[in-house]
Amino acid sequence: MTRFKIGNGFDVHQVKEGLPMFLGGVKIDSPVGFVAHSDGDVAIHALCDALLGCLALGDIGHHFPDNSDEFLGIDSKILLKRVCSLISDKGWKIGNCDITIALQAPKIGKYVPQMREVLAGVMGIAPDCVSVKATTTEKLGFVGRCEGCEVWASALIYQD
């Protein structure tokens, strides 16, 4: 009998001019980027939390503290790979994930196919098991004022 577990994640990062922007493992052409200890990939951070949540393993900050020099400027794909290893080491496989990115600007829809490919590659699953959706907040709230980005992620893992 196959067993399933699900988890969800949420993350927010402020934007600032002159910083690089990474989302879903892809560098986005933008005059602003995310304020963060790591590379600030808010999509991967939310996904890591969703995957960790599947097995009640805490959150990304517990595993990769933002006061550790080890993670200063780190590529978030490395963090995701480590989370995937934790899942695998416990005998589970990743089934699929669903990510919603709320960002007013820049528009990121054209990057979604590449994000799906990159994330699938890191997680070792097929791209059709990775959903990435881009939306705005219709100019409402801090996202609408172009002050930051928020991301929700859900993940399903399974064990045969």
C-alpha positions in Angstrom: 0.0 0.0 0.0 1.4 3.4 -1.0 1.6 6.0 1.8 1.3 9.8 1.0 2.2 12.9 3.0 1.7 16.5 2.1 3.2 19.7 3.3 2.9 23.4 2.6 5.4 26.3 2.7 5.3 30.1 2.6 8.0 32.6 2.3 8.4 36.4 1.8 11.3 38.5 0.8 11.7 42.2 0.4 13.1 43.6 -2.8 15.9 46.1 -3.2 17.4 47.8 -6.2 20.7 46.6 -7.4 20.5 43.0 -6.1 20.2 39.9 -8.3 16.8 38.2 -8.5 16.6 34.4 -8.4 13.3 32.6 -8.6 12.8 28.9 -9.0 16.5 28.4 -9.6 16.5 30.9 -12.5 18.1 34.3 -12.7 15.5 36.9 -13.6 16.3 40.0 -15.6 15.3 42.7 -13.1 16.6 46.0 -11.7 15.6 44.7 -8.2 16.5 41.5 -6.3 15.7 39.9 -2.9 17.1 41.0 0.4 18.3 37.8 2.0 21.2 35.9 3.7 21.3 33.3 0.9 20.6 34.1 -2.8 17.1 35.0 -1.7 15.2 32.5 -4.0 11.9 32.9 -2.2 10.3 30.2 -4.4 12.8 27.6 -3.5 12.6 28.6 0.2 8.8 28.1 0.2 9.3 24.7 -1.6 11.9 23.6 1.0 9.4 24.4 3.8 6.7 22.5 2.0 8.9 19.4 1.6 10.2 19.6 5.2 6.6 20.0 6.4 5.7 16.7 4.8 7.8 14.9 7.4 7.5 17.4 10.2 11.2 18.2 9.9 10.9 21.8 10.9 11.5 24.7 8.6 14.3 26.0 6.3 15.6 28.3 9.1 16.1 25.3 11.4 18.2 23.5 8.8 19.9 26.5 7.2 20.1 29.3 9.8 20.4 32.8 8.4 23.0 33.7 10.9 25.4 31.0 9.7 28.3 32.0 7.4 28.0 28.6 5.7 24.8 29.8 4.0 25.8 33.4 3.3 25.0 33.9 -0.4 24.4 30.2 -1.0 22.6 29.1 -4.1 19.2 28.0 -2.9 19.3 25.0 -5.3 21.9 23.5 -3.0 19.5 23.9 -0.1 16.7 22.2 -2.1 19.0 19.4 -3.0 19.9 18.9 0.7 16.2 18.9 1.6 15.5 16.3 -1.1 18.3 14.1 0.4 16.6 14.3 3.8 13.3 13.2 2.3 15.1 10.3 0.4 17.1 9.3 3.4 13.9 8.7 5.3 12.6 6.4 2.6 10.3 8.8 0.8 10.0 10.0 -2.8 8.8 13.3 -4.1 5.5 13.0 -6.0 4.8 16.6 -7.1 4.8 20.2 -6.0 2.8 23.3 -6.7 4.2 26.8 -6.3 2.4 30.1 -6.6 4.6 33.3 -6.9 3.0 36.6 -6.1 5.2 39.4 -7.6 3.9 42.7 -9.1 7.0 43.4 -11.2 8.9 42.2 -13.1 6.6 40.0 -15.0 8.0 36.4 -14.7 5.6 34.3 -16.8 8.2 33.7 -19.5 10.5 32.2 -17.0 8.0 29.6 -15.7 9.0 26.8 -18.1 12.6 27.2 -17.2 11.8 27.2 -13.5 9.9 24.0 -13.9 12.8 22.3 -15.7 15.4 23.5 -13.2 13.4 22.5 -10.1 12.5 19.1 -11.6 16.2 18.5 -12.2 17.2 19.4 -8.7 14.5 17.2 -7.2 15.0 14.3 -9.6 11.3 14.3 -10.8 9.7 15.0 -14.2 8.9 18.6 -15.1 5.2 17.7 -15.4 5.3 17.0 -11.6 6.3 20.7 -11.0 3.7 23.4 -11.2 4.8 27.0 -11.1 2.2 29.8 -11.3 2.9 33.5 -11.5 0.5 36.1 -10.3 0.2 39.7 -9.1 -1.8 41.1 -6.3 -3.5 43.7 -8.5 -1.4 46.5 -7.0 -2.7 45.7 -3.5 -0.5 45.3 -0.4 3.3 45.2 -0.1 3.5 43.0 -3.2 1.3 45.4 -5.2 3.5 48.3 -4.1 6.6 46.4 -5.4 8.1 46.1 -2.0 8.4 42.3 -2.0 7.4 38.9 -3.1 5.5 36.1 -1.5 5.3 32.5 -2.4 3.1 29.6 -1.4 4.2 26.0 -2.1 2.6 22.6 -1.6 4.4 19.2 -1.9 3.3 15.6 -1.9 5.7 12.8 -1.0 5.0 9.1 -1.2 6.4 5.7 0.0 5.7 2.5 -1.8 
